[in-house]
Amino acid sequence: MSARYASDTSVSVEKSRMEIERTLSRYGADAFAYYSEADRAAIAFRMTGRQIKFVLQLPKRDEREFTHHSRGERTADAALAAWEQACRQRWRALNLVIKAKLEAVSAGITSVEDEFLAHTVLPDGSTVGQWAKPQIAAVYQTGSMPDRLMLEGPR
């Protein structure tokens, strides 16, 4: 298995989320929201007049990587600890991604619009990435550009 960024972190999910919010504020975000459910979380923010949303897929608690190890089944407490560790790792990785994007913008390498394009929220609540992925796949499959814009979003 390959090494994962922050795989051994002890930084809590809450602390990572607060750090992301502080970073966003420092770089000019003027609104912030957070949402969580069993297998995903989302953060949303407004920056340069754009609404941006990251959806973080979280592991399912009953996945075998948490319930078992090389010697057999884990105890319930050990399985919970392994799952919590995986959640902490994903939040640290999200924190890193957002910081890197904002630093690239700050350094003049790119713009907020370009760096966060896939995560920009459209009027129907979907993101540009969700809207564009099927259209890009179709263009690659056919090998030709469409005659007109495909305005229908994801279903």
Residue frames as a rotation matrix with the C-alpha (Angstrom) as fourth column:
MET 1
0.586 0.810 0.000 0.00
0.810 -0.586 0.000 0.00
0.000 0.000 -1.000 0.00
SER 2
-0.151 -0.638 0.755 1.27
0.571 -0.680 -0.460 3.47
0.807 0.361 0.467 -0.82
ALA 3
-0.694 -0.181 -0.697 1.92
0.699 -0.403 -0.591 6.08
-0.174 -0.897 0.406 1.83
ARG 4
0.281 0.827 0.487 -0.90
0.777 -0.494 0.390 8.53
0.564 0.269 -0.781 2.46
TYR 5
-0.501 -0.375 0.780 -0.43
-0.027 -0.894 -0.447 12.11
0.865 -0.245 0.438 3.54
ALA 6
-0.431 0.256 0.865 -1.13
-0.845 -0.452 -0.287 12.49
0.318 -0.855 0.411 7.27
SER 7
0.063 0.500 -0.864 -1.94
-0.178 0.857 0.483 8.80
0.982 0.123 0.143 7.70
ASP 8
-0.247 -0.214 -0.945 -0.74
0.811 0.487 -0.323 8.95
0.530 -0.847 0.054 11.32
THR 9
-0.540 0.003 0.841 -2.16
-0.139 -0.986 -0.086 12.36
0.830 -0.164 0.533 12.21
SER 10
-0.589 0.381 -0.713 -3.55
0.808 0.300 -0.507 13.00
0.021 -0.875 -0.484 15.65
VAL 11
-0.955 0.263 -0.140 -5.21
-0.260 -0.965 -0.037 16.26
-0.145 0.002 0.989 14.56
SER 12
-0.427 0.871 0.242 -8.96
0.369 0.413 -0.833 15.98
-0.825 -0.266 -0.498 15.10
VAL 13
-0.287 0.480 0.829 -11.51
0.941 -0.020 0.337 16.40
0.178 0.877 -0.446 12.33
GLU 14
0.720 0.639 -0.273 -12.87
0.688 -0.709 0.154 19.44
-0.095 -0.299 -0.950 14.17
LYS 15
0.245 -0.719 -0.651 -9.46
0.161 -0.632 0.758 21.10
-0.956 -0.291 -0.039 14.38
SER 16
-0.689 -0.471 0.551 -8.81
0.584 0.089 0.807 20.48
-0.429 0.878 0.214 10.66
ARG 17
0.095 0.827 0.555 -12.21
0.959 -0.225 0.171 21.94
0.266 0.516 -0.814 9.76
MET 18
0.797 0.165 -0.581 -11.56
0.415 -0.848 0.329 25.03
-0.438 -0.504 -0.745 11.90
GLU 19
-0.216 -0.949 -0.229 -8.11
0.248 -0.281 0.927 25.39
-0.944 0.143 0.296 10.35
ILE 20
-0.514 0.120 0.850 -9.66
0.858 0.069 0.509 25.29
0.003 0.990 -0.138 6.87
GLU 21
0.578 0.809 0.102 -12.15
0.799 -0.587 0.128 27.97
0.164 0.008 -0.986 7.88
ARG 22
0.545 -0.460 -0.701 -9.39
0.217 -0.731 0.647 30.21
-0.810 -0.505 -0.298 9.30
THR 23
-0.549 -0.780 0.299 -7.30
0.461 0.016 0.887 29.73
-0.697 0.626 0.350 6.16
LEU 24
-0.166 0.580 0.798 -10.23
0.960 -0.089 0.265 30.58
0.224 0.810 -0.542 3.91
SER 25
0.812 0.467 -0.351 -10.95
0.557 -0.800 0.225 33.72
-0.176 -0.378 -0.909 5.94
ARG 26
0.147 -0.866 -0.478 -7.29
0.224 -0.442 0.869 34.75
-0.964 -0.234 0.129 5.79
TYR 27
-0.781 -0.468 0.412 -7.34
0.456 0.023 0.890 34.46
-0.427 0.883 0.195 1.99
GLY 28
-0.912 0.345 -0.224 -10.57
-0.402 -0.861 0.312 36.45
-0.085 0.374 0.923 1.60
ALA 29
-0.576 0.784 -0.231 -13.52
0.531 0.574 0.623 34.09
0.621 0.236 -0.747 1.90
ASP 30
-0.809 0.303 0.503 -16.48
-0.496 -0.812 -0.308 36.00
0.316 -0.499 0.807 3.27
ALA 31
0.353 0.876 0.329 -18.85
-0.935 0.315 0.163 33.10
0.039 -0.365 0.930 4.02
PHE 32
-0.753 -0.599 -0.273 -18.35
-0.554 0.801 -0.227 29.53
0.355 -0.020 -0.935 5.22
ALA 33
0.403 0.864 0.301 -20.63
-0.914 0.366 0.173 26.52
0.039 -0.345 0.938 5.76
TYR 34
-0.789 -0.614 0.003 -20.11
-0.608 0.780 -0.150 22.94
0.090 -0.120 -0.989 6.88
TYR 35
0.414 0.909 -0.054 -22.26
-0.902 0.417 0.107 19.84
0.120 0.005 0.993 6.49
SER 36
-0.736 -0.676 0.046 -21.74
-0.674 0.724 -0.148 16.27
0.067 -0.139 -0.988 7.64
GLU 37
0.589 0.802 0.095 -23.46
-0.808 0.581 0.099 12.92
0.024 -0.135 0.991 7.39
ALA 38
0.787 -0.211 0.580 -22.36
-0.144 0.851 0.505 9.29
-0.600 -0.481 0.639 7.77
ASP 39
0.353 -0.665 0.659 -20.24
0.758 0.616 0.215 8.85
-0.548 0.424 0.721 4.66
ARG 40
-0.118 -0.452 0.884 -19.50
0.828 -0.537 -0.165 12.38
0.549 0.712 0.438 3.50
ALA 41
0.137 0.102 -0.985 -18.94
0.661 -0.751 0.014 15.90
-0.738 -0.653 -0.171 4.62
ALA 42
0.232 -0.060 0.971 -18.94
0.859 -0.456 -0.234 19.15
0.456 0.888 -0.054 2.73
ILE 43
-0.219 -0.230 -0.948 -17.51
0.570 -0.819 0.068 22.58
-0.792 -0.525 0.310 3.16
ALA 44
0.289 0.324 0.901 -18.71
0.906 -0.397 -0.148 25.53
0.310 0.859 -0.408 1.17
PHE 45
-0.143 -0.355 -0.924 -17.44
0.602 -0.772 0.204 29.06
-0.786 -0.527 0.324 1.02
ARG 46
0.849 0.374 0.373 -17.78
0.527 -0.550 -0.648 32.26
-0.037 0.747 -0.664 -0.93
MET 47
-0.051 -0.908 -0.416 -14.72
0.419 -0.398 0.816 33.92
-0.906 -0.133 0.401 -2.41
THR 48
-0.886 -0.316 -0.338 -14.47
-0.084 -0.608 0.790 36.57
-0.455 0.728 0.512 -5.13
GLY 49
-0.290 0.884 -0.366 -18.24
-0.903 -0.380 -0.201 36.38
-0.317 0.272 0.909 -5.58
ARG 50
-0.201 0.174 -0.964 -18.19
-0.565 0.783 0.259 32.65
0.800 0.597 -0.059 -6.33
GLN 51
0.474 0.335 0.814 -19.73
-0.841 0.445 0.307 29.94
-0.259 -0.831 0.492 -4.22
ILE 52
-0.217 -0.688 -0.692 -17.40
-0.707 0.599 -0.375 26.97
0.673 0.408 -0.617 -3.93
LYS 53
0.608 0.485 0.628 -18.11
-0.778 0.519 0.353 23.54
-0.155 -0.704 0.693 -2.47
PHE 54
-0.530 -0.719 -0.450 -15.89
-0.691 0.673 -0.262 20.56
0.491 0.173 -0.854 -1.64
VAL 55
0.713 0.681 0.168 -17.57
-0.677 0.606 0.418 17.26
0.183 -0.412 0.893 -0.89
LEU 56
-0.421 -0.891 0.172 -15.33
-0.890 0.368 -0.270 14.96
0.177 -0.267 -0.947 1.09
GLN 57
0.482 0.529 -0.699 -16.17
-0.390 0.843 0.370 11.28
0.785 0.094 0.612 0.74
LEU 58
-0.116 -0.455 0.883 -15.62
-0.991 0.117 -0.070 9.60
-0.071 -0.883 -0.464 4.07
PRO 59
-0.798 -0.207 -0.566 -15.04
-0.310 0.946 0.090 5.89
0.517 0.248 -0.819 4.52
LYS 60
0.385 0.920 -0.080 -17.87
-0.497 0.279 0.822 3.68
0.778 -0.276 0.564 5.64
ARG 61
0.084 -0.354 0.931 -17.40
-0.995 0.017 0.096 2.46
-0.050 -0.935 -0.351 9.20
ASP 62
0.593 0.252 0.765 -18.09
-0.375 0.927 -0.015 -1.15
-0.713 -0.278 0.644 8.25
GLU 63
0.660 -0.435 -0.612 -15.42
-0.623 0.137 -0.770 -1.39
0.419 0.890 -0.181 5.52
ARG 64
0.872 -0.299 -0.389 -13.15
0.364 0.925 0.104 -4.37
0.328 -0.232 0.916 5.90
GLU 65
-0.030 -0.957 0.288 -10.03
0.315 -0.282 -0.906 -2.20
0.949 0.064 0.310 6.24
PHE 66
-0.273 -0.003 0.962 -11.42
-0.751 -0.624 -0.215 -1.04
0.601 -0.782 0.168 9.59
THR 67
0.630 0.664 0.403 -13.15
-0.771 0.473 0.426 -4.17
0.093 -0.579 0.810 10.83
HIS 68
0.937 -0.344 0.063 -10.23
0.340 0.937 0.076 -6.52
-0.085 -0.050 0.995 10.11
HIS 69
0.424 -0.886 -0.188 -6.45
-0.864 -0.458 0.210 -6.56
-0.272 0.073 -0.959 10.14
SER 70
-0.125 -0.570 -0.812 -3.80
-0.819 0.522 -0.240 -9.08
0.561 0.635 -0.532 9.07
ARG 71
-0.955 -0.294 0.026 -4.50
-0.247 0.748 -0.616 -11.31
0.162 -0.595 -0.787 12.08
GLY 72
-0.572 0.807 -0.146 -8.29
0.801 0.588 0.113 -11.37
0.177 -0.052 -0.983 11.81
GLU 73
0.314 0.838 0.446 -11.18
0.606 -0.538 0.586 -9.34
0.731 0.087 -0.677 13.09
ARG 74
-0.739 -0.495 0.457 -10.67
0.034 -0.704 -0.709 -6.13
0.672 -0.509 0.537 15.08
THR 75
-0.518 0.584 -0.625 -12.51
0.798 0.067 -0.598 -5.36
-0.308 -0.809 -0.501 18.28
ALA 76
0.483 0.789 0.381 -15.30
0.858 -0.513 -0.026 -2.78
0.175 0.339 -0.924 17.99
ASP 77
0.753 -0.251 -0.609 -13.12
0.148 -0.836 0.528 -0.17
-0.642 -0.488 -0.592 19.72
ALA 78
-0.333 -0.938 0.094 -10.15
0.249 0.008 0.969 -0.89
-0.910 0.346 0.230 17.43
ALA 79
-0.264 0.328 0.907 -12.37
0.964 0.112 0.241 -0.73
-0.023 0.938 -0.346 14.34
LEU 80
0.805 0.589 -0.074 -13.76
0.592 -0.805 0.039 2.63
-0.036 -0.075 -0.997 15.47
ALA 81
0.406 -0.744 -0.530 -10.25
0.038 -0.566 0.823 3.95
-0.913 -0.355 -0.201 16.12
ALA 82
-0.537 -0.610 0.583 -9.08
0.574 0.242 0.782 2.85
-0.618 0.754 0.221 12.65
TRP 83
0.132 0.688 0.713 -12.09
0.971 -0.236 0.048 4.49
0.202 0.686 -0.699 11.01
GLU 84
0.873 0.168 -0.458 -11.60
0.330 -0.895 0.300 7.73
-0.360 -0.414 -0.836 12.97
GLN 85
-0.077 -0.980 -0.185 -7.94
0.201 -0.197 0.960 7.76
-0.977 0.037 0.212 11.89
ALA 86
-0.484 -0.053 0.873 -8.98
0.857 0.171 0.485 7.45
-0.175 0.984 -0.037 8.24
CYS 87
0.610 0.754 0.243 -11.41
0.772 -0.634 0.030 10.35
0.177 0.170 -0.969 8.66
ARG 88
0.627 -0.465 -0.625 -8.72
0.132 -0.727 0.673 12.51
-0.768 -0.505 -0.395 10.28
GLN 89
-0.423 -0.832 0.359 -6.37
0.488 0.125 0.864 11.71
-0.764 0.540 0.353 7.38
ARG 90
-0.130 0.438 0.890 -8.91
0.979 -0.087 0.186 12.77
0.159 0.895 -0.417 4.76
TRP 91
0.874 0.455 -0.168 -9.60
0.482 -0.854 0.194 16.06
-0.055 -0.251 -0.967 6.53
ARG 92
0.242 -0.865 -0.440 -5.86
0.111 -0.426 0.898 16.81
-0.964 -0.266 -0.007 6.76
ALA 93
-0.532 -0.413 0.739 -5.53
0.734 0.212 0.646 16.07
-0.423 0.886 0.190 3.03
LEU 94
0.380 0.739 0.557 -8.44
0.884 -0.467 0.017 18.41
0.273 0.486 -0.830 2.24
ASN 95
0.794 -0.168 -0.585 -6.80
0.232 -0.805 0.546 21.07
-0.563 -0.569 -0.600 4.38
LEU 96
-0.239 -0.970 0.041 -3.57
0.311 -0.036 0.950 20.66
-0.920 0.240 0.310 2.40
VAL 97
-0.310 0.184 0.933 -5.33
0.950 0.098 0.297 20.86
-0.036 0.978 -0.205 -0.97
ILE 98
0.731 0.665 0.153 -7.18
0.664 -0.745 0.061 24.04
0.154 0.057 -0.986 -0.08
LYS 99
0.572 -0.599 -0.560 -4.05
0.094 -0.631 0.770 25.69
-0.815 -0.493 -0.305 1.34
ALA 100
-0.431 -0.784 0.446 -2.05
0.541 0.172 0.823 24.77
-0.723 0.596 0.350 -1.77
LYS 101
0.021 0.531 0.847 -4.71
0.977 -0.190 0.095 26.19
0.211 0.826 -0.522 -4.08
LEU 102
0.912 0.371 -0.172 -4.94
0.406 -0.876 0.262 29.43
-0.054 -0.309 -0.950 -2.12
GLU 103
0.256 -0.901 -0.351 -1.17
0.138 -0.325 0.936 29.81
-0.957 -0.288 0.042 -1.97
ALA 104
-0.446 -0.359 0.820 -0.95
0.827 0.186 0.531 29.29
-0.343 0.915 0.214 -5.74
VAL 105
0.494 0.683 0.538 -3.54
0.793 -0.607 0.043 32.05
0.356 0.405 -0.842 -6.18
SER 106
0.868 -0.167 -0.468 -1.69
0.208 -0.734 0.646 34.32
-0.452 -0.658 -0.602 -3.73
ALA 107
-0.096 -0.995 0.018 1.60
0.289 -0.011 0.957 33.77
-0.952 0.098 0.289 -5.58
GLY 108
0.108 0.211 -0.972 0.02
-0.724 -0.653 -0.222 34.76
-0.681 0.728 0.082 -8.89
ILE 109
-0.856 -0.439 0.274 0.42
-0.185 0.754 0.630 31.30
-0.483 0.488 -0.727 -10.41
THR 110
-0.662 0.733 0.158 -3.30
0.629 0.428 0.649 30.91
0.408 0.529 -0.744 -11.03
SER 111
-0.645 0.525 0.555 -6.63
-0.552 -0.823 0.137 32.56
0.529 -0.218 0.820 -10.15
VAL 112
-0.610 0.537 0.583 -9.44
-0.476 0.340 -0.811 31.68
-0.633 -0.772 0.048 -7.75
GLU 113
0.386 0.830 -0.403 -11.71
-0.827 0.118 -0.549 31.04
-0.409 0.545 0.732 -10.74
ASP 114
0.169 -0.389 -0.906 -9.24
-0.723 0.576 -0.382 28.65
0.670 0.719 -0.184 -12.39
GLU 115
-0.781 -0.621 0.065 -8.07
-0.487 0.540 -0.686 26.91
0.391 -0.568 -0.724 -9.23
PHE 116
-0.738 0.560 0.376 -11.55
-0.175 0.380 -0.908 26.24
-0.652 -0.736 -0.182 -7.87
LEU 117
-0.575 0.516 -0.635 -13.40
-0.809 -0.245 0.534 25.86
0.120 0.821 0.558 -11.19
ALA 118
-0.607 0.324 -0.725 -14.46
0.004 0.914 0.405 22.22
0.794 0.243 -0.557 -10.71
HIS 119
-0.615 0.312 -0.725 -15.85
0.787 0.310 -0.534 23.07
0.058 -0.898 -0.436 -7.25
THR 120
-0.947 0.312 -0.070 -17.73
-0.311 -0.950 -0.031 26.23
-0.076 -0.008 0.997 -8.25
VAL 121
-0.521 0.832 0.191 -21.44
0.490 0.475 -0.730 25.89
-0.698 -0.287 -0.656 -7.46
LEU 122
-0.902 0.310 0.299 -23.88
0.191 -0.334 0.923 26.43
0.386 0.890 0.242 -10.33
PRO 123
-0.577 0.715 0.395 -27.41
-0.766 -0.641 0.043 27.84
0.284 -0.278 0.918 -9.91
ASP 124
0.375 0.775 -0.509 -28.93
-0.504 0.631 0.590 24.34
0.778 0.036 0.627 -9.68
GLY 125
0.715 -0.138 0.685 -26.63
-0.659 0.193 0.727 23.39
-0.233 -0.971 0.047 -6.76
SER 126
0.834 -0.504 0.225 -24.35
0.543 0.822 -0.170 21.12
-0.099 0.264 0.959 -8.78
THR 127
0.243 -0.828 -0.506 -20.71
-0.046 -0.531 0.846 21.98
-0.969 -0.182 -0.167 -9.32
VAL 128
0.378 -0.210 -0.902 -18.96
-0.900 -0.314 -0.304 22.76
-0.220 0.926 -0.307 -12.59
GLY 129
-0.711 -0.702 0.036 -17.10
-0.684 0.703 0.194 19.45
-0.161 0.113 -0.980 -12.23
GLN 130
-0.447 0.633 0.632 -20.33
0.149 0.750 -0.645 17.46
-0.882 -0.194 -0.430 -11.86
TRP 131
0.574 0.699 -0.426 -21.80
-0.243 -0.351 -0.904 19.29
-0.782 0.622 -0.032 -14.85
ALA 132
0.320 -0.520 -0.792 -18.74
-0.937 -0.299 -0.182 18.98
-0.142 0.800 -0.583 -17.10
LYS 133
-0.453 -0.632 0.629 -17.50
-0.559 0.751 0.352 15.42
-0.695 -0.192 -0.693 -16.41
PRO 134
0.104 0.507 0.856 -20.15
0.376 0.777 -0.506 13.60
-0.921 0.374 -0.109 -18.48
GLN 135
0.925 0.241 -0.293 -19.80
-0.135 -0.512 -0.848 16.11
-0.355 0.824 -0.441 -21.28
ILE 136
0.113 -0.965 -0.237 -16.01
-0.958 -0.169 0.233 15.74
-0.265 0.200 -0.943 -21.38
ALA 137
-0.396 -0.201 0.896 -16.37
-0.165 0.976 0.146 11.94
-0.903 -0.090 -0.420 -21.35
ALA 138
0.579 0.700 0.419 -18.75
0.338 0.262 -0.904 12.16
-0.742 0.665 -0.084 -24.33
VAL 139
0.772 -0.356 -0.526 -16.34
-0.612 -0.641 -0.463 14.37
-0.172 0.680 -0.713 -26.27
TYR 140
-0.299 -0.935 0.193 -13.47
-0.846 0.353 0.399 11.94
-0.441 -0.044 -0.896 -25.66
GLN 141
-0.169 0.313 0.935 -15.64
0.108 0.948 -0.298 8.97
-0.980 0.051 -0.194 -26.60
THR 142
0.778 0.556 0.294 -16.77
0.362 -0.014 -0.932 10.49
-0.514 0.831 -0.212 -29.89
GLY 143
-0.191 -0.953 0.234 -13.52
0.869 -0.053 0.493 12.27
-0.457 0.298 0.838 -30.65
SER 144
-0.488 0.045 0.871 -15.28
0.594 -0.714 0.370 15.42
0.639 0.698 0.322 -31.73
MET 145
-0.969 0.146 -0.200 -16.54
0.037 -0.712 -0.701 18.59
-0.245 -0.687 0.685 -30.17
PRO 146
-0.173 0.974 0.144 -20.30
0.802 0.224 -0.553 19.08
-0.571 0.020 -0.820 -29.92
ASP 147
-0.310 0.161 0.937 -22.05
0.772 -0.533 0.347 21.39
0.555 0.831 0.041 -32.38
ARG 148
0.214 0.426 0.879 -23.54
-0.258 -0.843 0.472 23.30
0.942 -0.328 -0.071 -29.46
LEU 149
-0.661 -0.413 0.626 -23.15
-0.675 -0.036 -0.737 23.55
0.327 -0.910 -0.255 -25.74
MET 150
-0.275 0.564 -0.779 -24.58
0.406 0.802 0.437 20.64
0.871 -0.196 -0.450 -23.82
LEU 151
-0.430 0.120 0.895 -26.57
-0.549 -0.822 -0.153 22.62
0.717 -0.557 0.420 -21.31
GLU 152
0.685 0.707 -0.177 -28.16
-0.304 0.498 0.812 19.72
0.662 -0.502 0.556 -19.49
GLY 153
-0.070 -0.712 0.699 -26.49
-0.965 -0.130 -0.228 19.08
0.253 -0.691 -0.678 -16.14
PRO 154
-0.897 -0.333 -0.289 -25.93
-0.253 0.925 -0.282 15.84
0.362 -0.180 -0.915 -14.27
ARG 155
0.166 0.981 -0.105 -28.87
-0.512 0.177 0.841 13.69
0.843 -0.085 0.531 -13.26
